[in-house]
Amino acid sequence: MTARTGTIDPKILDRLAGLELVARKVVEGFMAGTHASPQRGSSVEFAQHRPYAPGDELRRLDWKVFARSDRLVVKEYVEETNLSLNLLVDASESMGFTSLAWSKLDYARWGAAALAHLVLAQRDTAGLVVFDEAMRAKVPPGNGAPQEVAILKTLEQARPQGPTNVGRVIQLLAPRLRRRGITAIFSDFFDEPQAIVEGVRRLVHGGHEPILFQVLDPAELSFKIEGLVKFVGLEGAGDLKIDPRAIREAYLEELTRHNKELARQARSLSVDFVAVATDAPLDAVLSAYLSRRASRVRSGGAR
């Protein structure tokens, strides 16, 4: 922890021995509130009125409104339910890239571990899928301390390998995720935007709420590399010797275009797209996002 900001430097996270400690450190001082289900139930929190329809229970009629306006309306309530979190972590070879002491995969698993800890600490449900071009490892949804141990162990064992096919994996997993809820995807999303969006659309249509955490190394964002260097191809690409200055402008244009398209498509589906650099303090990133999300929910806005 830094005394000035109260945030956790990724360098400190990198030195921590186990993901359990990472998760606890990241979420320390931040706890989410209760989770409002989109389903209508009969809990104590009033949601809205709607017109009476044949078959509605008479006990749910609001007789005060009837007395004032001669209209039959039914009271609806928000049902507070357990949150269900599906974690999808990209462990393809490109996630092993780093210009720091930790890789994109390291950062992604810290984020996944932190969210799992946050959710399970509130007695909610979490599950995990680690993938590259296909599903590699899975921890079915569950809760309690043994579930957190299983998720952390699976994350710790993940190694960056294999080609990426983010879009296809999401498309295949969407109908298999039986427990509806939040689906947090950690990836660099180095795949065709349309394939990714099709998978995300299937999640949305299946009743899930996707969150796309795009994890990129600062060197990938700036491409400030000087001198003739050898680029070692990942995921089957060949090696290349080149002066980075010769391709920097074209590279940055393509990266910007790719990310803008992903963000635009995500907005069209009311899905959050969260761009994260691996040199940013993880606790600050997650807390800022979750705070914005909680504020949006309280104000009655979109997801």
C-alpha positions as CSV (number, residue, x, y, z in Angstrom):
1,M,0.0,0.0,0.0
2,T,1.2,3.5,-0.7
3,A,0.7,6.0,2.1
4,R,-0.2,8.8,-0.2
5,T,-3.0,7.2,-2.3
6,G,-4.0,4.2,-0.3
7,T,-3.8,2.1,-3.4
8,I,-1.8,-1.1,-4.1
9,D,1.1,-0.8,-6.5
10,P,1.2,-3.8,-8.9
11,K,4.8,-4.3,-7.9
12,I,3.6,-5.2,-4.4
13,L,1.0,-7.5,-5.8
14,D,3.6,-9.2,-7.9
15,R,5.6,-10.0,-4.8
16,L,2.7,-11.5,-2.9
17,A,3.0,-15.2,-2.5
18,G,-0.5,-16.4,-3.1
19,L,-3.6,-15.2,-4.9
20,E,-5.7,-15.4,-1.7
21,L,-3.6,-12.6,-0.2
22,V,-3.8,-10.7,-3.5
23,A,-7.6,-10.9,-3.5
24,R,-7.9,-9.8,0.1
25,K,-5.6,-6.9,-0.4
26,V,-7.3,-5.7,-3.5
27,V,-10.8,-5.7,-2.0
28,E,-9.8,-4.4,1.4
29,G,-11.8,-1.4,2.3
30,F,-14.4,-1.9,-0.5
31,M,-17.5,-4.0,-0.2
32,A,-20.4,-3.9,-2.5
33,G,-24.0,-3.5,-1.3
34,T,-26.9,-5.8,-1.7
35,H,-27.7,-7.0,-5.2
36,A,-31.1,-6.2,-6.7
37,S,-32.4,-8.9,-9.0
38,P,-34.1,-8.0,-12.3
39,Q,-36.8,-10.5,-11.2
40,R,-39.9,-9.2,-9.5
41,G,-40.6,-10.9,-6.2
42,S,-42.2,-10.1,-2.9
43,S,-39.5,-8.7,-0.7
44,V,-39.8,-5.5,1.3
45,E,-38.3,-3.1,-1.3
46,F,-41.1,-1.5,-3.4
47,A,-40.3,-1.2,-7.1
48,Q,-43.3,0.1,-9.0
49,H,-47.0,-0.1,-9.8
50,R,-48.4,-1.8,-12.9
51,P,-52.0,-2.2,-14.1
52,Y,-54.0,-5.1,-12.6
53,A,-54.3,-8.2,-14.9
54,P,-56.7,-11.1,-14.6
55,G,-55.0,-13.8,-12.5
56,D,-53.0,-11.4,-10.2
57,E,-53.3,-12.0,-6.5
58,L,-55.8,-9.7,-4.9
59,R,-53.6,-9.2,-1.9
60,R,-51.1,-7.4,-4.1
61,L,-53.6,-4.7,-5.2
62,D,-52.9,-1.2,-3.9
63,W,-56.2,-0.2,-2.4
64,K,-55.0,3.3,-1.5
65,V,-54.4,4.0,-5.2
66,F,-57.8,2.5,-6.0
67,A,-59.5,4.8,-3.5
68,R,-57.9,7.9,-4.9
69,S,-58.1,7.2,-8.6
70,D,-60.6,4.3,-9.1
71,R,-57.7,2.4,-10.9
72,L,-56.7,-1.2,-10.1
73,V,-52.9,-1.4,-9.8
74,V,-50.6,-4.1,-8.5
75,K,-47.6,-3.4,-6.3
76,E,-44.3,-4.9,-7.5
77,Y,-41.2,-5.4,-5.4
78,V,-37.5,-5.9,-6.1
79,E,-36.5,-9.4,-5.0
80,E,-33.1,-9.4,-3.4
81,T,-31.2,-12.5,-4.6
82,N,-27.8,-13.8,-4.4
83,L,-25.4,-12.5,-7.1
84,S,-24.0,-15.1,-9.5
85,L,-20.6,-14.3,-11.1
86,N,-19.1,-16.2,-14.0
87,L,-15.4,-15.4,-14.5
88,L,-13.8,-16.0,-17.9
89,V,-10.0,-15.6,-18.0
90,D,-8.1,-15.7,-21.3
91,A,-4.9,-17.6,-20.8
92,S,-3.8,-17.7,-24.5
93,E,-0.1,-17.0,-25.3
94,S,-0.6,-13.4,-26.1
95,M,-1.7,-12.9,-22.4
96,G,1.9,-13.8,-21.5
97,F,3.3,-10.6,-23.0
98,T,4.9,-8.1,-20.6
99,S,7.2,-5.1,-20.3
100,L,6.9,-5.2,-16.5
101,A,7.7,-7.8,-13.9
102,W,4.2,-9.3,-14.3
103,S,2.3,-10.4,-17.4
104,K,-1.2,-9.5,-18.6
105,L,-2.3,-13.0,-17.5
106,D,-1.0,-12.2,-14.0
107,Y,-3.0,-9.0,-13.9
108,A,-6.1,-10.7,-15.2
109,R,-5.9,-13.5,-12.6
110,W,-5.4,-10.9,-9.8
111,G,-8.6,-9.2,-11.1
112,A,-10.5,-12.4,-11.3
113,A,-9.3,-13.5,-7.8
114,A,-10.3,-10.2,-6.3
115,L,-13.9,-10.3,-7.8
116,A,-14.3,-13.9,-6.7
117,H,-13.2,-13.0,-3.2
118,L,-15.5,-10.0,-3.1
119,V,-18.5,-12.1,-4.3
120,L,-17.9,-15.2,-2.2
121,A,-17.3,-13.1,0.9
122,Q,-20.9,-11.9,0.6
123,R,-22.1,-15.5,0.4
124,D,-22.9,-15.2,-3.3
125,T,-21.9,-17.6,-6.1
126,A,-18.9,-17.6,-8.4
127,G,-17.6,-19.9,-11.1
128,L,-14.5,-19.8,-13.4
129,V,-13.5,-20.8,-16.9
130,V,-9.9,-20.5,-18.1
131,F,-9.6,-20.6,-21.9
132,D,-7.5,-20.0,-25.0
133,E,-9.0,-21.1,-28.3
134,A,-11.2,-23.5,-26.3
135,M,-12.2,-24.1,-22.7
136,R,-9.1,-25.3,-20.8
137,A,-10.2,-25.5,-17.1
138,K,-13.4,-25.0,-15.3
139,V,-14.7,-24.5,-11.8
140,P,-18.5,-24.9,-11.7
141,P,-20.4,-22.2,-9.9
142,G,-20.6,-22.6,-6.1
143,N,-20.1,-20.7,-2.9
144,G,-18.2,-20.9,0.4
145,A,-14.6,-21.1,1.3
146,P,-13.9,-24.4,-0.6
147,Q,-15.1,-22.6,-3.8
148,E,-12.7,-19.8,-3.4
149,V,-9.8,-22.3,-2.8
150,A,-10.8,-24.1,-6.0
151,I,-11.0,-20.9,-8.1
152,L,-7.6,-19.5,-6.7
153,K,-5.9,-22.9,-7.3
154,T,-7.2,-23.0,-10.9
155,L,-6.0,-19.4,-11.6
156,E,-2.6,-20.1,-10.1
157,Q,-2.1,-23.1,-12.4
158,A,-3.0,-21.2,-15.5
159,R,-0.1,-20.7,-17.9
160,P,-0.1,-18.5,-21.1
161,Q,-0.2,-20.9,-24.0
162,G,-2.2,-21.7,-27.2
163,P,-3.8,-19.4,-29.8
164,T,-6.6,-16.9,-29.1
165,N,-10.2,-17.4,-30.2
166,V,-12.1,-15.2,-27.7
167,G,-15.2,-14.8,-29.8
168,R,-15.6,-18.4,-30.6
169,V,-15.1,-19.4,-27.0
170,I,-17.7,-16.9,-25.7
171,Q,-20.2,-18.1,-28.4
172,L,-19.7,-21.7,-27.3
173,L,-19.9,-21.0,-23.6
174,A,-22.9,-18.7,-23.7
175,P,-25.5,-21.5,-23.8
176,R,-23.6,-23.6,-21.3
177,L,-23.6,-21.0,-18.5
178,R,-26.8,-22.1,-16.9
179,R,-26.7,-19.8,-13.9
180,R,-27.6,-16.4,-15.1
181,G,-25.8,-13.4,-13.6
182,I,-22.7,-11.3,-14.2
183,T,-20.1,-12.7,-16.6
184,A,-16.7,-10.9,-16.2
185,I,-14.4,-11.6,-19.1
186,F,-10.6,-10.8,-18.7
187,S,-8.8,-10.7,-22.0
188,D,-6.7,-8.6,-24.3
189,F,-9.5,-9.2,-26.9
190,F,-7.0,-9.6,-29.7
191,D,-9.6,-11.2,-32.0
192,E,-12.0,-10.0,-34.6
193,P,-14.5,-7.5,-33.0
194,Q,-17.5,-9.0,-34.8
195,A,-16.7,-12.5,-33.4
196,I,-16.4,-11.1,-29.9
197,V,-19.6,-9.1,-30.2
198,E,-21.5,-12.1,-31.5
199,G,-20.5,-14.0,-28.4
200,V,-21.3,-11.1,-26.1
201,R,-24.7,-10.8,-27.8
202,R,-25.4,-14.4,-27.1
203,L,-24.6,-13.9,-23.4
204,V,-27.0,-10.9,-23.3
205,H,-29.8,-12.8,-25.0
206,G,-29.3,-15.7,-22.6
207,G,-30.0,-13.4,-19.6
208,H,-26.4,-12.8,-18.6
209,E,-24.8,-9.4,-17.9
210,P,-21.3,-9.4,-19.5
211,I,-18.5,-7.1,-18.4
212,L,-15.4,-6.9,-20.7
213,F,-12.2,-6.2,-18.9
214,Q,-9.6,-5.5,-21.6
215,V,-6.1,-6.0,-20.1
216,L,-3.2,-4.4,-22.0
217,D,0.4,-3.8,-21.2
218,P,1.6,-0.2,-21.2
219,A,4.1,-1.0,-24.0
220,E,1.2,-2.2,-26.1
221,L,-0.7,1.0,-25.5
222,S,2.2,3.4,-26.3
223,F,4.5,1.3,-28.5
224,K,7.4,3.5,-27.3
225,I,10.1,1.1,-28.3
226,E,13.4,2.5,-29.5
227,G,16.0,1.0,-31.9
228,L,15.9,-2.1,-34.0
229,V,14.3,-4.9,-32.1
230,K,13.3,-8.5,-32.7
231,F,9.6,-9.1,-32.2
232,V,9.0,-12.7,-31.1
233,G,5.7,-14.0,-32.6
234,L,3.1,-15.4,-30.2
235,E,0.4,-17.8,-31.0
236,G,2.1,-19.2,-34.1
237,A,3.1,-15.9,-35.6
238,G,6.7,-15.6,-37.0
239,D,9.5,-13.6,-35.6
240,L,10.2,-10.2,-37.1
241,K,13.2,-7.8,-37.0
242,I,12.1,-4.2,-37.5
243,D,12.5,-0.6,-36.4
244,P,9.3,0.0,-34.3
245,R,9.3,3.7,-35.4
246,A,8.4,2.5,-38.9
247,I,5.2,0.9,-37.8
248,R,4.2,2.8,-34.7
249,E,1.7,5.1,-36.3
250,A,0.0,2.3,-38.2
251,Y,0.0,0.1,-35.1
252,L,-1.6,2.7,-32.9
253,E,-4.2,3.6,-35.5
254,E,-5.2,-0.1,-35.8
255,L,-5.3,-0.6,-32.0
256,T,-7.4,2.5,-31.6
257,R,-9.8,1.5,-34.3
258,H,-10.1,-2.0,-32.9
259,N,-10.8,-0.8,-29.3
260,K,-13.2,1.9,-30.4
261,E,-15.2,-0.6,-32.4
262,L,-15.3,-3.0,-29.4
263,A,-16.4,-0.2,-27.1
264,R,-19.1,1.0,-29.6
265,Q,-20.5,-2.4,-30.0
266,A,-20.5,-3.0,-26.2
267,R,-22.4,0.3,-25.7
268,S,-25.0,-0.8,-28.3
269,L,-25.7,-3.9,-26.2
270,S,-25.6,-1.9,-22.9
271,V,-22.5,-3.9,-21.9
272,D,-19.6,-2.4,-19.9
273,F,-16.2,-2.2,-21.6
274,V,-13.4,-1.5,-19.1
275,A,-9.9,-0.8,-20.5
276,V,-7.2,-1.6,-18.0
277,A,-3.4,-1.0,-18.2
278,T,-1.3,-3.5,-16.2
279,D,0.7,-0.7,-14.5
280,A,-2.5,0.7,-12.9
281,P,-3.2,-0.1,-9.2
282,L,-5.7,-2.9,-9.4
283,D,-7.7,-2.0,-6.3
284,A,-8.2,1.5,-7.6
285,V,-9.3,0.3,-11.0
286,L,-11.9,-2.2,-9.5
287,S,-13.1,0.2,-6.8
288,A,-13.6,3.0,-9.4
289,Y,-15.5,0.7,-11.7
290,L,-17.7,-0.9,-9.0
291,S,-18.5,2.5,-7.5
292,R,-19.6,3.8,-10.9
293,R,-21.7,0.7,-11.3
294,A,-23.3,0.9,-7.9
295,S,-24.1,4.6,-8.5
296,R,-25.7,3.7,-11.8
297,V,-27.8,1.0,-10.2
298,R,-28.9,3.4,-7.4
299,S,-30.0,6.1,-9.9
300,G,-32.0,3.5,-11.9
301,G,-29.8,3.8,-15.0
302,A,-28.7,1.1,-17.4
303,R,-26.6,-1.7,-16.3
